[in-house]
Amino acid sequence: MKTAIIVIDVINDFVSGVLGSERAERIVPNIGRLIRHARGEGVPVIYVTDAHLPEGDREFDIWPRHAVDGSEGARIVDALKPEEGDYHVKKRRYSAFYATGLDALLRELGVGAVVLTGLVTNICIQHTAADAFFRGYRVVVPRDCVEASTDEAQEAALSYMEEMYGAEVTSSEALMSEGLLREGYAA
């Protein structure tokens, strides 16, 4: 089996828009390096992004209106634009697996390990890690490619994923330098 990189919610509204932050901005270059390396290794890159309904979306009861499907805020940041051969899955809830075609896509690609990158560590990354674990995927999280709103939330989410889902918390540099993205890593 092989590995896939999943880039979650690195969109305008979460980086520089209504829910944006400097914390989110600082991981964009790290994700960029990782996905360029992954493409060079033939590793699939899958973008999963919020794409909310303009009205009546339940997340707007909790969060400010954001990532409305088709809006500028819902677009992937320019620095990480998908390339030919990459995949894009839209979601309306925290988990990249919930009511999406992500699981079917990963199985069609023969993927057994997912490297989760993006935003926000203690929300969408953590919920996606849970659903990946429940579906039998090996979960890898490079700490320099995910970000939460505080240091405490970041560390708590990483620890939780490690303890509850057996996630391997590592760095993008380790993934690239140790050849951990190559075919067979998930075996």
ABEGO torsion letter per residue (X at the ends): XBBBBBBBGBBAAAAABAABBAAAAAAAAAAAAAAAAAAAAGBBBBBBBBBBBABGBAAAAABBBBGBBGBAAABBBAAABBBBGBBBBBBABABAABGBAAAAAAAAAGBABBBBBEOBAABAAAAAAAAAAAAGBBBBBBAAABBBABAAAAAAAAAAAAAAAGBBBBBAAAAAAAGAABBGAAX
